[in-house]
Amino acid sequence: MLSVKSIHFRFPTKRQEFIWLKRRQEIPPSTIARELKVSRALVSKTQRIAEERIEKILLHTAATNRINIQQISPRYGFAMGYCPANKSETYIVYSPDLGTQLWFSHEGNCSSCSEQSVCEKTIRTLAHEWNLPLQKGIPATEAAEELFIAIMRRLKWSE
């Protein structure tokens, strides 16, 4: 496991984040370059820097929370791991709107939880960013599981 002290990171700039998000949406670099009136090479370099920064953020989040990373995709800002302390699958997501989000897979009683509205908003925002549908009227824990399964399918980490 990485030492927390060994990881120094910076968040992506707004431009890096913009290009990274467009590429995550499968928009070709040439289209992004035309839109921003820059070279395709600059788009590729900016995307690479953004991915490097996002990878460090994901790794730092895992290290500080003692998560053993099983799979990571800086291109998509997503990592999956295992938390021995909670004995649970754990998902780390980088979001331009929400920052870094850490989600422990669990069965909870959402209706009696004081964080229910925060969890629901987080899951809805992530689903929107990933352009994935979410079933309405189900607890946040179930919606999160559906969302993360859909993300892993998109990344071809599961069938």
C-alpha positions in Angstrom: 0.0 0.0 0.0 1.2 3.5 -0.8 2.3 5.8 2.0 0.1 8.9 2.4 3.2 11.1 2.7 4.6 9.9 -0.6 1.6 11.2 -2.6 1.6 14.9 -3.6 -1.2 16.0 -5.9 -2.9 18.9 -7.5 -6.4 19.0 -8.7 -6.9 19.4 -12.4 -7.4 23.0 -13.7 -10.8 24.0 -15.1 -9.5 23.6 -18.6 -7.9 20.2 -17.8 -11.2 19.1 -16.2 -13.2 20.3 -19.2 -11.1 18.4 -21.7 -11.0 15.3 -19.4 -14.8 15.3 -19.1 -15.3 15.7 -22.8 -12.9 12.7 -23.5 -14.7 10.7 -20.8 -17.8 11.4 -22.9 -16.0 9.9 -25.9 -15.7 13.2 -27.8 -12.8 13.0 -30.1 -9.7 15.2 -29.4 -10.0 16.9 -32.8 -13.6 18.0 -32.0 -12.5 19.4 -28.6 -9.5 21.2 -30.3 -11.8 22.9 -32.8 -14.2 23.9 -30.0 -11.4 25.4 -27.9 -9.5 26.8 -30.9 -6.3 25.0 -29.9 -4.2 22.2 -31.4 -5.1 18.5 -31.1 -1.7 18.0 -29.4 -2.5 20.5 -26.7 -5.8 18.6 -26.1 -3.9 15.3 -25.8 -1.3 16.8 -23.5 -3.9 18.5 -21.3 -5.9 15.2 -21.0 -2.7 13.3 -20.0 -1.9 15.8 -17.3 -5.6 15.7 -16.0 -5.5 11.9 -15.9 -2.2 11.9 -14.0 -3.6 14.3 -11.4 -6.9 12.3 -11.1 -4.9 9.1 -10.7 -3.0 10.7 -7.8 -6.2 11.9 -6.2 -7.8 8.5 -6.4 -4.6 6.8 -5.0 -4.4 9.4 -2.2 -8.0 8.9 -1.3 -7.5 5.1 -1.2 -4.3 5.4 0.9 -5.8 7.8 3.5 -8.8 5.6 3.9 -6.8 2.3 3.9 -8.5 1.0 0.8 -6.8 -1.7 -1.2 -7.3 -0.7 -4.8 -8.3 -3.6 -7.1 -9.0 -1.6 -10.3 -8.4 2.0 -11.3 -9.2 4.1 -14.3 -7.8 7.6 -14.3 -9.4 8.2 -17.7 -12.8 7.8 -16.2 -12.0 8.9 -12.6 -13.1 5.7 -11.0 -11.5 3.1 -8.7 -12.8 0.1 -7.0 -11.2 -1.5 -4.0 -11.7 -3.3 -0.7 -11.8 -1.8 2.8 -10.7 -4.3 5.4 -11.8 -2.2 8.3 -15.4 -2.1 7.0 -15.2 -5.4 5.2 -16.7 -3.9 2.2 -16.3 -3.2 -1.5 -15.4 0.5 -1.9 -15.8 2.9 -4.8 -13.8 6.1 -5.3 -15.1 8.5 -7.9 -13.7 11.8 -9.2 -16.4 14.2 -10.1 -16.0 17.7 -11.5 -19.1 18.8 -9.6 -18.6 16.8 -6.4 -14.9 16.4 -6.1 -13.7 13.0 -4.8 -16.4 10.7 -3.5 -15.8 7.6 -1.4 -18.6 5.1 -1.2 -18.6 2.0 1.0 -20.9 -0.7 -0.3 -23.3 -1.5 2.5 -26.9 -2.3 3.3 -28.4 0.6 5.2 -31.7 1.8 6.5 -31.8 4.9 4.3 -35.1 6.1 5.6 -33.8 6.5 9.1 -30.4 8.0 8.1 -29.6 11.7 8.6 -27.5 11.6 5.5 -30.2 10.2 3.2 -30.7 13.4 1.2 -26.9 13.9 0.8 -26.5 10.4 -0.5 -29.4 10.7 -2.9 -28.1 13.9 -4.3 -24.6 12.5 -4.7 -25.8 9.4 -6.5 -28.1 11.4 -8.8 -25.3 13.8 -9.7 -22.9 10.9 -10.5 -25.6 9.2 -12.6 -26.1 12.4 -14.5 -22.4 12.9 -15.1 -22.1 9.4 -16.4 -25.3 9.7 -18.4 -26.7 6.6 -16.7 -30.3 6.1 -15.8 -31.3 5.5 -12.2 -34.4 3.7 -11.0 -36.6 6.1 -9.0 -38.0 5.4 -5.5 -35.3 3.0 -4.4 -33.0 3.6 -1.3 -29.7 5.3 -2.0 -27.7 2.2 -1.1 -29.5 0.2 -3.8 -29.3 3.1 -6.3 -25.5 3.3 -5.6 -25.0 -0.4 -6.2 -26.9 -0.1 -9.5 -24.9 2.9 -10.5 -21.5 1.4 -9.7 -22.4 -1.9 -11.5 -23.3 0.2 -14.6 -20.1 2.1 -14.4 -18.0 -1.1 -14.1 -19.9 -2.5 -17.1 -19.1 0.6 -19.1 -15.4 0.2 -18.1 -15.7 -3.5 -19.0 -14.7 -4.6 -15.5 -17.7 -6.8 -15.2 -20.3 -8.3 -17.5 
